[in-house]
Amino acid sequence: MELRPAEIEDIRACAAISGAVSSTHVWQLTLARDPAASLATSEFGMTLRCLRLPRPVEVKPPGDALDTIWERAAAAFVAADEDLLGGYVVLTAAEERPAATVARLVVTPALRRRKVGTALLRVAAAWAASEGLEGLQAHCSARNHPAVAFYTRSGFTFAGYSEGFYARGEVALFWQRSV
């Protein structure tokens, strides 16, 4: 597969690729704080635990529609052969730090687990470095175990969470890595 910058004509083919994944695990978030302790001496504890689900669930990409993300894109890349689009990554500017956000990374189901996503992430990191950015950041649903596994294998570290980040109220897990 050739990796190249995406063109506006690619958006239809990108939108046609299903971003849904089957997940057999969920990341459960537990927060703890001693309510009797004063805030000045209090501690907040957080545990993120991987739990096996009784049956696989289909997880669709949360967040904005692809055309909305595309409008905000700082860069986008596709993995393509002459007649097949294998996947894409869309990067947006991070607001809080000099980094690019992986706003959407999707690989066609037939090519998953064949390093296409890794290659797209490598191109995204090279682009971010060429722009003088320090890193990449990403987010995914706590129900998207394949994304959690992918980001951790790709050198990302856990950077936080948000309980109401997505419109459906799902917990978002945040990831970051240097370029």
Secondary structure, DSSP 8 states (H G I E B T S, - for coil): -EEEE--GGGHHHHHHS---EEEEEEEEEEEEE-TTS-GGG--EEEEEEEEEEEEEEEE---SS-HHHHHHH-SEEEEEE-SS-EEEEEEEEE-SSSSEEEEEEEEE-GGGTTTTHHHHHHHHHHHHHHHTT--EEEEEEETT-HHHHHHHHHTT-EEEEEETT-STT---EEEEEEE-
